[in-house]
Amino acid sequence: MTIAPTIGVFALQGDVREHARSLEAAGAKAVAVRRPGELEAVDALVIPGGESTTMWKLAETFDLLEPLRLRIKNGMPAYGSCAGMIMLADRIEGGVDGQQTIGGIDMVVRRNAFGRQVDSFEDDIDFAGRGVLRAVFIRAPWVESIGSDVEVLARADAGDRIVAVRQGPLLATSFHPELTGDVGVHSYFVEMLREL
């Protein structure tokens, strides 16, 4: 039997409980991460949906921004959904003045690309060739461009928009799989950890 990986969920803002439930259902042990010491104790991290500017400011306030950057630079696996995708992007469009990210994925992400809250929608997408899953987009970003080492895992909007990517141990989706009850994306992430 394989030991369940301990996956932290960035717990200063966002869909923390929903991600924790999905990770547990996918065979991982989920723990909240609010402090640098808690970050050091996990095998990987999920950065949930929420509000990317708030996450950045809270990460700075709680002295987590630099430890997050260092762990990711040193190879810690991470998965970001929606605002988490923005946080893992090396570059962003449509951010507030001075907005910073953790970085790690060689991509440009556009904040609120699909529109405002009232423009939220659901779509059926093919994720990583594993079949169709229901994706929930809420004030979602999309990926404007990617570097040569980034793999596209899913597209939406008639295939015009990149909405899921992977670069090495880093995974990002512009949608919220934690809101559907389908743990396919979280299972993919747990499998990623076991392969690394």
C-alpha positions as CSV (number, residue, x, y, z in Angstrom):
1,M,0.0,0.0,0.0
2,T,1.3,3.5,-0.9
3,I,1.6,6.0,1.8
4,A,-0.8,8.9,1.4
5,P,1.0,12.2,0.6
6,T,0.5,15.1,2.9
7,I,-0.8,18.0,0.8
8,G,-1.2,21.4,2.3
9,V,-3.9,23.8,1.2
10,F,-3.0,27.5,1.3
11,A,-5.5,28.5,4.0
12,L,-5.3,32.3,4.2
13,Q,-8.1,32.8,1.7
14,G,-10.2,30.8,-0.8
15,D,-12.0,27.4,-1.2
16,V,-9.9,25.7,1.5
17,R,-12.5,23.1,2.8
18,E,-13.6,22.1,-0.7
19,H,-10.1,21.4,-1.8
20,A,-9.3,19.5,1.4
21,R,-12.4,17.3,0.9
22,S,-11.4,16.6,-2.8
23,L,-7.8,15.8,-1.8
24,E,-8.9,13.3,0.9
25,A,-11.3,11.7,-1.6
26,A,-8.3,11.4,-4.0
27,G,-6.2,9.5,-1.4
28,A,-4.1,12.3,0.1
29,K,-3.9,13.7,3.6
30,A,-4.9,17.4,3.5
31,V,-3.7,20.0,6.0
32,A,-4.2,23.7,6.3
33,V,-1.1,25.9,5.6
34,R,-1.0,29.4,7.2
35,R,2.5,29.7,8.4
36,P,6.0,28.9,7.1
37,G,6.5,26.0,9.6
38,E,3.3,24.4,8.3
39,L,4.5,24.8,4.7
40,E,7.8,23.0,5.6
41,A,5.8,20.0,6.8
42,V,3.9,19.2,3.6
43,D,4.9,17.2,0.5
44,A,2.9,19.5,-1.9
45,L,0.6,22.4,-1.9
46,V,-2.8,23.4,-3.3
47,I,-3.4,27.1,-3.9
48,P,-7.2,27.5,-4.1
49,G,-9.5,29.8,-5.9
50,G,-10.3,33.1,-4.2
51,E,-8.9,36.5,-5.0
52,S,-5.3,36.7,-6.2
53,T,-4.5,40.2,-5.0
54,T,-5.8,39.3,-1.5
55,M,-3.8,36.1,-1.5
56,W,-0.6,37.9,-2.5
57,K,-1.1,40.5,0.3
58,L,-1.9,37.9,2.9
59,A,1.0,35.8,1.9
60,E,3.3,38.8,2.5
61,T,1.6,39.6,5.8
62,F,2.0,36.1,7.1
63,D,5.6,35.8,5.9
64,L,4.7,33.1,3.4
65,L,5.5,34.6,0.0
66,E,9.2,34.1,0.0
67,P,9.0,30.6,1.6
68,L,6.5,29.6,-1.0
69,R,8.7,30.9,-3.8
70,L,11.7,29.0,-2.4
71,R,9.9,25.7,-1.9
72,I,8.5,25.9,-5.5
73,K,11.8,26.9,-6.9
74,N,13.3,23.9,-5.1
75,G,10.8,21.5,-6.7
76,M,7.8,21.3,-4.3
77,P,4.8,20.1,-6.3
78,A,1.9,22.6,-6.3
79,Y,-1.6,22.8,-7.9
80,G,-3.3,26.2,-8.3
81,S,-7.0,26.6,-9.3
82,C,-8.4,29.9,-10.6
83,A,-6.6,32.5,-8.3
84,G,-4.1,29.8,-7.6
85,M,-3.3,29.6,-11.3
86,I,-2.6,33.3,-11.3
87,M,-0.3,32.8,-8.2
88,L,1.7,30.2,-10.0
89,A,2.1,32.2,-13.2
90,D,5.5,33.8,-13.9
91,R,3.7,36.8,-15.5
92,I,0.1,38.2,-15.3
93,E,-2.0,40.6,-17.4
94,G,-4.7,42.7,-15.8
95,G,-3.2,42.7,-12.3
96,V,-3.3,45.6,-9.9
97,D,-0.3,47.9,-9.7
98,G,2.6,46.0,-8.2
99,Q,0.8,42.7,-7.9
100,Q,3.2,39.8,-7.3
101,T,2.9,36.1,-7.8
102,I,4.7,33.1,-6.5
103,G,5.6,32.1,-10.0
104,G,7.0,28.8,-11.2
105,I,5.0,28.2,-14.5
106,D,6.4,29.8,-17.6
107,M,3.1,31.4,-18.7
108,V,1.2,34.6,-19.0
109,V,-2.2,34.5,-17.3
110,R,-4.9,37.2,-17.8
111,R,-6.9,37.9,-14.6
112,N,-10.7,37.9,-14.9
113,A,-10.4,37.0,-18.6
114,F,-13.8,35.4,-18.9
115,G,-15.5,38.4,-17.3
116,R,-17.0,39.4,-14.1
117,Q,-18.9,37.4,-11.5
118,V,-22.2,37.6,-13.5
119,D,-20.3,36.0,-16.5
120,S,-19.5,32.8,-14.5
121,F,-20.3,29.6,-16.4
122,E,-19.8,25.9,-16.6
123,D,-18.4,23.9,-19.5
124,D,-17.6,20.3,-20.3
125,I,-13.9,20.0,-21.1
126,D,-11.5,17.1,-22.0
127,F,-8.9,17.1,-19.2
128,A,-5.5,15.7,-20.0
129,G,-7.0,13.1,-22.4
130,R,-8.7,11.4,-19.4
131,G,-12.2,12.1,-20.5
132,V,-14.7,14.9,-20.1
133,L,-15.3,16.7,-16.8
134,R,-17.5,19.5,-15.8
135,A,-15.6,22.8,-15.2
136,V,-16.9,25.7,-13.2
137,F,-15.5,29.1,-14.2
138,I,-16.0,32.0,-11.8
139,R,-14.2,35.3,-12.6
140,A,-11.7,32.9,-14.2
141,P,-8.4,33.7,-15.8
142,W,-7.1,32.1,-19.0
143,V,-3.6,31.4,-20.2
144,E,-2.5,33.9,-22.8
145,S,0.8,32.2,-23.7
146,I,3.1,29.4,-22.5
147,G,6.8,28.6,-22.6
148,S,8.1,25.6,-24.5
149,D,8.3,23.4,-21.3
150,V,4.6,23.9,-20.4
151,E,2.1,21.2,-21.4
152,V,-1.5,22.2,-22.2
153,L,-4.0,19.8,-20.4
154,A,-7.3,21.4,-21.3
155,R,-8.9,24.1,-23.4
156,A,-12.3,25.8,-23.3
157,D,-14.4,28.3,-25.2
158,A,-14.5,26.2,-28.4
159,G,-10.9,25.3,-27.9
160,D,-9.7,28.9,-28.1
161,R,-8.6,29.3,-24.5
162,I,-6.0,27.3,-22.5
163,V,-7.5,26.6,-19.1
164,A,-5.2,23.8,-17.6
165,V,-1.5,23.4,-17.8
166,R,1.4,21.5,-16.3
167,Q,5.1,22.3,-16.0
168,G,7.0,19.6,-14.2
169,P,5.7,19.3,-10.7
170,L,3.3,22.3,-11.1
171,L,-0.3,22.1,-12.2
172,A,-2.8,24.9,-12.7
173,T,-6.4,25.2,-13.8
174,S,-8.5,28.3,-14.4
175,F,-11.6,26.5,-13.2
176,H,-12.8,25.2,-9.9
177,P,-12.8,21.3,-9.8
178,E,-13.4,21.4,-6.0
179,L,-16.9,22.7,-6.6
180,T,-18.2,19.8,-8.7
181,G,-17.7,16.7,-6.6
182,D,-15.6,15.2,-9.4
183,V,-12.1,14.5,-8.0
184,G,-10.5,13.8,-11.4
185,V,-8.1,16.8,-11.3
186,H,-7.2,16.2,-7.6
187,S,-6.5,12.5,-8.5
188,Y,-4.3,13.6,-11.4
189,F,-2.4,15.8,-8.9
190,V,-2.0,13.0,-6.4
191,E,-0.8,10.6,-9.2
192,M,1.7,13.3,-10.3
193,L,3.2,13.3,-6.8
194,R,3.6,9.5,-6.8
195,E,5.3,9.6,-10.2
196,L,7.9,12.3,-9.1
